[in-house]
C-alpha cells in the first residue's frame, strides 16, 4: 500500500512529488520496511535540434527513495509534458 501527492509549486517551471509505501519482507518472519519517496521535475528550455521533431521542452528529473538500510536516487533528462 502506498500514498503520494504531486504539486506544481512554481507553475510551468517546477513539479514536486512526495510519497510513502510499505515493502513486504522477502524473508519468512521478516518485517515490512517503510519507504519515503521524493522527486520532481524542473523545466529547462524549448529544444528543436535542426528543426527535425518540432519544439519540445526539456526537463531535468530527480528522485529519491529512502528506507532503513536502503537509499536509491536518480537524475534524468526528458520531455516536459
DRENVOLUM-675127 format. One record per atom (N, C-alpha, C): atom name; residue number from 1; residue in three letters; x, y, z. Coordinates in pm, 1 decimal, m for minus. Example, Ala and Ser with C-alpha at 12.3 -4.5 7.8 and 13.67 -1.06 7.14 Angstrom:
REM DRENVOLUM-675127
(node "N", 1, "ALA", (1319.0, m569.0, 780.0))
(node "CA", 1, "ALA", (1230.0, m450.0, 780.0))
(node "C", 1, "ALA", (1320.0, m330.0, 780.0))
(node "N", 2, "SER", (1285.0, m225.0, 708.0))
(node "CA", 2, "SER", (1367.0, m106.0, 714.0))
(node "C", 2, "SER", (1290.0, 3.0, 787.0))
//
This chain:
REM DRENVOLUM-675127
(node "N", 1, "UNK", (84.3, m117.4, 0.0))
(node "CA", 1, "UNK", (0.0, 0.0, 0.0))
(node "C", 1, "UNK", (88.8, 123.7, 0.0))
(node "N", 2, "UNK", (47.8, 224.4, m72.7))
(node "CA", 2, "UNK", (125.9, 347.1, m77.5))
(node "C", 2, "UNK", (36.6, 468.2, m95.5))
(node "N", 3, "UNK", (91.2, 582.4, m61.3))
(node "CA", 3, "UNK", (21.4, 709.8, m79.8))
(node "C", 3, "UNK", (121.4, 810.8, m133.2))
(node "N", 4, "UNK", (72.1, 908.9, m205.6))
(node "CA", 4, "UNK", (160.3, 1011.3, m258.6))
(node "C", 4, "UNK", (81.6, 1133.0, m302.4))
(node "N", 5, "UNK", (154.4, 1239.7, m325.1))
(node "CA", 5, "UNK", (93.1, 1363.3, m371.1))
(node "C", 5, "UNK", (190.5, 1433.1, m465.1))
(node "N", 6, "UNK", (135.6, 1499.7, m565.2))
(node "CA", 6, "UNK", (216.2, 1575.9, m659.6))
(node "C", 6, "UNK", (158.8, 1716.3, m667.5))
(node "N", 7, "UNK", (246.8, 1814.3, m678.3))
(node "CA", 7, "UNK", (204.8, 1953.8, m686.3))
(node "C", 7, "UNK", (295.7, 2027.6, m784.0))
(node "N", 8, "UNK", (253.2, 2144.2, m826.6))
(node "CA", 8, "UNK", (333.6, 2227.8, m914.0))
(node "C", 8, "UNK", (353.4, 2361.9, m842.1))
(node "N", 9, "UNK", (448.8, 2367.6, m746.2))
(node "CA", 9, "UNK", (465.0, 2488.3, m664.4))
(node "C", 9, "UNK", (502.3, 2612.5, m744.6))
(node "N", 10, "UNK", (574.9, 2595.7, m853.5))
(node "CA", 10, "UNK", (603.3, 2706.9, m944.2))
(node "C", 10, "UNK", (544.9, 2666.0, m1078.9))
(node "N", 11, "UNK", (430.7, 2725.0, m1113.1))
(node "CA", 11, "UNK", (354.0, 2684.7, m1230.5))
(node "C", 11, "UNK", (439.8, 2690.7, m1356.7))
(node "N", 12, "UNK", (432.1, 2584.4, m1437.1))
(node "CA", 12, "UNK", (505.6, 2568.8, m1563.3))
(node "C", 12, "UNK", (657.5, 2570.6, m1545.7))
(node "N", 13, "UNK", (707.8, 2549.6, m1423.5))
(node "CA", 13, "UNK", (851.8, 2550.4, m1400.3))
(node "C", 13, "UNK", (899.6, 2436.7, m1310.0))
(node "N", 14, "UNK", (825.4, 2407.3, m1202.9))
(node "CA", 14, "UNK", (869.8, 2307.4, m1105.4))
(node "C", 14, "UNK", (753.4, 2219.7, m1061.1))
(node "N", 15, "UNK", (772.1, 2087.6, m1071.1))
(node "CA", 15, "UNK", (677.7, 1990.1, m1016.4))
(node "C", 15, "UNK", (747.2, 1917.5, m902.2))
(node "N", 16, "UNK", (672.9, 1890.1, m796.4))
(node "CA", 16, "UNK", (729.5, 1819.9, m680.8))
(node "C", 16, "UNK", (638.3, 1703.7, m641.9))
(node "N", 17, "UNK", (700.5, 1593.4, m598.5))
(node "CA", 17, "UNK", (626.0, 1475.1, m556.3))
(node "C", 17, "UNK", (681.4, 1425.4, m423.5))
(node "N", 18, "UNK", (593.5, 1371.6, m343.1))
(node "CA", 18, "UNK", (633.3, 1308.0, m217.2))
(node "C", 18, "UNK", (537.4, 1191.3, m193.1))
(node "N", 19, "UNK", (589.6, 1083.8, m137.2))
(node "CA", 19, "UNK", (504.9, 967.9, m112.7))
(node "C", 19, "UNK", (568.1, 871.1, m14.8))
(node "N", 20, "UNK", (495.7, 765.9, 14.0))
(node "CA", 20, "UNK", (543.6, 663.3, 105.3))
(node "C", 20, "UNK", (476.2, 531.3, 69.7))
(node "N", 21, "UNK", (548.2, 421.2, 92.4))
(node "CA", 21, "UNK", (489.7, 289.2, 70.3))
(node "C", 21, "UNK", (559.3, 188.4, 160.7))
(node "N", 22, "UNK", (494.1, 73.0, 178.4))
(node "CA", 22, "UNK", (549.4, m34.4, 260.1))
(node "C", 22, "UNK", (597.1, m147.3, 169.9))
(node "N", 23, "UNK", (721.2, m190.7, 191.8))
(node "CA", 23, "UNK", (779.2, m302.3, 117.9))
(node "C", 23, "UNK", (770.0, m427.3, 205.9))
(node "N", 24, "UNK", (702.2, m531.7, 159.8))
(node "CA", 24, "UNK", (696.7, m653.9, 240.2))
(node "C", 24, "UNK", (834.5, m720.1, 247.5))
(node "N", 25, "UNK", (857.8, m792.9, 352.7))
(node "CA", 25, "UNK", (984.4, m863.1, 368.7))
(node "C", 25, "UNK", (997.1, m974.2, 265.0))
(node "N", 26, "UNK", (1118.5, m998.1, 219.7))
(node "CA", 26, "UNK", (1143.9, m1109.0, 127.5))
(node "C", 26, "UNK", (1174.7, m1238.0, 202.1))
(node "N", 27, "UNK", (1176.8, m1229.4, 333.5))
(node "CA", 27, "UNK", (1213.5, m1344.9, 415.7))
(node "C", 27, "UNK", (1098.9, m1382.6, 507.9))
(node "N", 28, "UNK", (1080.4, m1511.0, 526.4))
(node "CA", 28, "UNK", (975.9, m1558.3, 616.5))
(node "C", 28, "UNK", (1005.4, m1508.4, 758.1))
(node "N", 29, "UNK", (904.6, m1451.9, 821.1))
(node "CA", 29, "UNK", (920.9, m1399.8, 956.2))
(node "C", 29, "UNK", (983.5, m1261.5, 961.3))
(node "N", 30, "UNK", (1015.1, m1202.3, 845.5))
(node "CA", 30, "UNK", (1073.9, m1068.4, 841.6))
(node "C", 30, "UNK", (968.3, m960.7, 863.4))
(node "N", 31, "UNK", (1012.4, m838.1, 872.9))
(node "CA", 31, "UNK", (920.8, m725.5, 893.9))
(node "C", 31, "UNK", (915.7, m638.8, 768.0))
(node "N", 32, "UNK", (806.5, m568.3, 752.7))
(node "CA", 32, "UNK", (794.4, m476.9, 639.8))
(node "C", 32, "UNK", (884.5, m355.5, 661.7))
(node "N", 33, "UNK", (915.8, m288.4, 553.8))
(node "CA", 33, "UNK", (1002.8, m170.9, 561.0))
(node "C", 33, "UNK", (929.7, m54.3, 494.3))
(node "N", 34, "UNK", (919.3, 58.8, 565.3))
(node "CA", 34, "UNK", (852.8, 175.3, 509.9))
(node "C", 34, "UNK", (952.0, 260.1, 430.7))
(node "N", 35, "UNK", (911.6, 300.1, 310.1))
(node "CA", 35, "UNK", (992.2, 385.3, 223.7))
(node "C", 35, "UNK", (930.0, 524.1, 215.8))
(node "N", 36, "UNK", (1013.9, 624.4, 205.3))
(node "CA", 36, "UNK", (970.8, 761.5, 180.5))
(node "C", 36, "UNK", (1032.0, 803.1, 47.6))
(node "N", 37, "UNK", (949.7, 854.8, m42.5))
(node "CA", 37, "UNK", (996.6, 890.9, m175.8))
(node "C", 37, "UNK", (975.5, 1039.3, m201.8))
(node "N", 38, "UNK", (1069.4, 1097.7, m273.7))
(node "CA", 38, "UNK", (1065.1, 1238.6, m310.0))
(node "C", 38, "UNK", (1110.2, 1250.2, m455.1))
(node "N", 39, "UNK", (1060.6, 1350.2, m524.0))
(node "CA", 39, "UNK", (1103.5, 1369.4, m661.4))
(node "C", 39, "UNK", (1047.9, 1496.9, m719.7))
(node "N", 40, "UNK", (1089.2, 1523.1, m842.5))
(node "CA", 40, "UNK", (1038.3, 1641.4, m908.4))
(node "C", 40, "UNK", (1094.7, 1657.6, m1047.9))
(node "N", 41, "UNK", (1042.3, 1759.1, m1115.7))
(node "CA", 41, "UNK", (1085.7, 1795.1, m1249.7))
(node "C", 41, "UNK", (1108.5, 1945.4, m1253.8))
(node "N", 42, "UNK", (1216.4, 1986.2, m1318.0))
(node "CA", 42, "UNK", (1246.2, 2127.4, m1338.5))
(node "C", 42, "UNK", (1245.1, 2152.5, m1488.6))
(node "N", 43, "UNK", (1160.4, 2243.6, m1531.9))
(node "CA", 43, "UNK", (1151.5, 2277.1, m1674.2))
(node "C", 43, "UNK", (1275.0, 2356.4, m1713.8))
(node "N", 44, "UNK", (1340.1, 2315.1, m1824.0))
(node "CA", 44, "UNK", (1463.5, 2380.2, m1864.8))
(node "C", 44, "UNK", (1441.7, 2478.7, m1979.4))
(node "N", 45, "UNK", (1422.1, 2428.3, m2100.7))
(node "CA", 45, "UNK", (1406.5, 2517.6, m2215.6))
(node "C", 45, "UNK", (1348.6, 2440.3, m2333.1))
(node "N", 46, "UNK", (1296.8, 2513.1, m2432.4))
(node "CA", 46, "UNK", (1246.6, 2451.2, m2554.5))
(node "C", 46, "UNK", (1365.1, 2403.0, m2638.2))
(node "N", 47, "UNK", (1344.7, 2291.0, m2708.4))
(node "CA", 47, "UNK", (1453.6, 2227.1, m2778.8))
(node "C", 47, "UNK", (1403.1, 2176.2, m2913.1))
(node "N", 48, "UNK", (1471.7, 2206.9, m3020.1))
(node "CA", 48, "UNK", (1437.3, 2156.8, m3153.1))
(node "C", 48, "UNK", (1564.1, 2150.8, m3238.3))
(node "N", 49, "UNK", (1644.7, 2044.3, m3220.8))
(node "CA", 49, "UNK", (1769.8, 2036.3, m3295.1))
(node "C", 49, "UNK", (1745.2, 2020.1, m3445.0))
(node "N", 50, "UNK", (1802.3, 2107.4, m3522.3))
(node "CA", 50, "UNK", (1798.0, 2100.1, m3668.3))
(node "C", 50, "UNK", (1656.5, 2101.4, m3725.2))
(node "N", 51, "UNK", (1558.2, 2145.0, m3644.1))
(node "CA", 51, "UNK", (1419.2, 2154.4, m3688.9))
(node "C", 51, "UNK", (1366.7, 2018.7, m3737.6))
(node "N", 52, "UNK", (1405.8, 1909.4, m3667.5))
(node "CA", 52, "UNK", (1366.4, 1774.5, m3707.6))
(node "C", 52, "UNK", (1233.7, 1729.9, m3647.8))
(node "N", 53, "UNK", (1213.6, 1752.5, m3516.7))
(node "CA", 53, "UNK", (1099.4, 1694.5, m3446.4))
(node "C", 53, "UNK", (989.5, 1794.8, m3413.5))
(node "N", 54, "UNK", (1012.7, 1919.0, m3428.3))
(node "CA", 54, "UNK", (920.3, 2018.8, m3375.7))
(node "C", 54, "UNK", (959.8, 2049.4, m3232.5))
(node "N", 55, "UNK", (914.4, 2160.0, m3183.6))
(node "CA", 55, "UNK", (954.6, 2201.9, m3048.7))
(node "C", 55, "UNK", (907.3, 2104.5, m2941.5))
(node "N", 56, "UNK", (992.7, 2075.1, m2847.9))
(node "CA", 56, "UNK", (952.4, 2011.9, m2722.6))
(node "C", 56, "UNK", (1038.3, 2072.3, m2613.0))
(node "N", 57, "UNK", (991.1, 2061.5, m2491.2))
(node "CA", 57, "UNK", (1057.9, 2125.8, m2378.3))
(node "C", 57, "UNK", (1134.0, 2022.5, m2297.6))
(node "N", 58, "UNK", (1260.4, 2048.5, m2270.8))
(node "CA", 58, "UNK", (1342.7, 1959.5, m2188.7))
(node "C", 58, "UNK", (1316.2, 1982.9, m2040.5))
(node "N", 59, "UNK", (1326.0, 1875.5, m1963.8))
(node "CA", 59, "UNK", (1308.4, 1883.8, m1819.1))
(node "C", 59, "UNK", (1415.4, 1799.5, m1750.8))
(node "N", 60, "UNK", (1464.4, 1848.0, m1639.0))
(node "CA", 60, "UNK", (1555.2, 1774.1, m1552.8))
(node "C", 60, "UNK", (1470.0, 1707.0, m1445.8))
(node "N", 61, "UNK", (1483.8, 1575.2, m1431.6))
(node "CA", 61, "UNK", (1403.6, 1497.8, m1337.8))
(node "C", 61, "UNK", (1493.8, 1440.2, m1229.1))
(node "N", 62, "UNK", (1443.1, 1438.0, m1107.3))
(node "CA", 62, "UNK", (1520.2, 1380.6, m996.8))
(node "C", 62, "UNK", (1427.4, 1300.4, m906.7))
(node "N", 63, "UNK", (1484.9, 1198.3, m840.3))
(node "CA", 63, "UNK", (1406.3, 1114.5, m749.2))
(node "C", 63, "UNK", (1494.0, 1064.3, m634.9))
(node "N", 64, "UNK", (1429.3, 1035.9, m523.4))
(node "CA", 64, "UNK", (1498.0, 985.7, m404.8))
(node "C", 64, "UNK", (1404.1, 890.1, m332.8))
(node "N", 65, "UNK", (1455.0, 773.2, m294.5))
(node "CA", 65, "UNK", (1378.6, 671.6, m221.5))
(node "C", 65, "UNK", (1461.2, 635.1, m97.6))
(node "N", 66, "UNK", (1404.8, 658.1, 19.4))
(node "CA", 66, "UNK", (1476.3, 634.7, 145.5))
(node "C", 66, "UNK", (1401.6, 534.4, 232.2))
(node "N", 67, "UNK", (1475.3, 443.4, 293.4))
(node "CA", 67, "UNK", (1421.2, 346.1, 387.3))
(node "C", 67, "UNK", (1536.1, 300.7, 477.2))
(node "N", 68, "UNK", (1506.0, 235.7, 588.4))
(node "CA", 68, "UNK", (1614.5, 182.4, 671.2))
(node "C", 68, "UNK", (1704.2, 88.9, 589.7))
(node "N", 69, "UNK", (1833.7, 111.6, 593.5))
(node "CA", 69, "UNK", (1934.0, 32.4, 523.5))
(node "C", 69, "UNK", (1915.5, 34.0, 371.7))
(node "N", 70, "UNK", (1854.1, 139.3, 317.9))
(node "CA", 70, "UNK", (1830.1, 146.8, 174.1))
(node "C", 70, "UNK", (1820.9, 292.6, 130.3))
(node "N", 71, "UNK", (1891.7, 327.2, 23.6))
(node "CA", 71, "UNK", (1880.8, 458.5, m40.1))
(node "C", 71, "UNK", (1894.8, 438.0, m189.7))
(node "N", 72, "UNK", (1808.7, 503.1, m265.5))
(node "CA", 72, "UNK", (1815.2, 497.1, m410.2))
(node "C", 72, "UNK", (1783.0, 636.0, m463.8))
(node "N", 73, "UNK", (1860.2, 681.6, m561.9))
(node "CA", 73, "UNK", (1834.6, 813.9, m619.1))
(node "C", 73, "UNK", (1854.2, 808.8, m769.9))
(node "N", 74, "UNK", (1797.5, 905.6, m837.9))
(node "CA", 74, "UNK", (1810.8, 910.4, m981.8))
(node "C", 74, "UNK", (1800.1, 1052.6, m1034.4))
(node "N", 75, "UNK", (1864.5, 1074.6, m1148.2))
(node "CA", 75, "UNK", (1859.2, 1202.3, m1218.4))
(node "C", 75, "UNK", (1840.5, 1169.3, m1366.0))
(node "N", 76, "UNK", (1756.1, 1244.4, m1432.5))
(node "CA", 76, "UNK", (1732.2, 1216.4, m1572.8))
(node "C", 76, "UNK", (1701.3, 1341.6, m1653.2))
(node "N", 77, "UNK", (1706.9, 1327.9, m1783.3))
(node "CA", 77, "UNK", (1672.9, 1434.6, m1874.3))
(node "C", 77, "UNK", (1563.6, 1382.3, m1965.2))
(node "N", 78, "UNK", (1453.4, 1456.8, m1974.1))
(node "CA", 78, "UNK", (1340.3, 1409.8, m2053.5))
(node "C", 78, "UNK", (1256.7, 1525.1, m2103.9))
(node "N", 79, "UNK", (1136.8, 1493.3, m2148.0))
(node "CA", 79, "UNK", (1045.7, 1593.9, m2202.6))
(node "C", 79, "UNK", (947.6, 1639.9, m2095.1))
(node "N", 80, "UNK", (916.6, 1766.8, m2095.9))
(node "CA", 80, "UNK", (817.5, 1825.3, m2005.3))
(node "C", 80, "UNK", (680.7, 1807.7, m2070.1))
(node "N", 81, "UNK", (587.4, 1745.9, m1999.5))
(node "CA", 81, "UNK", (451.2, 1726.1, m2051.4))
(node "C", 81, "UNK", (355.0, 1810.2, m1973.0))
//
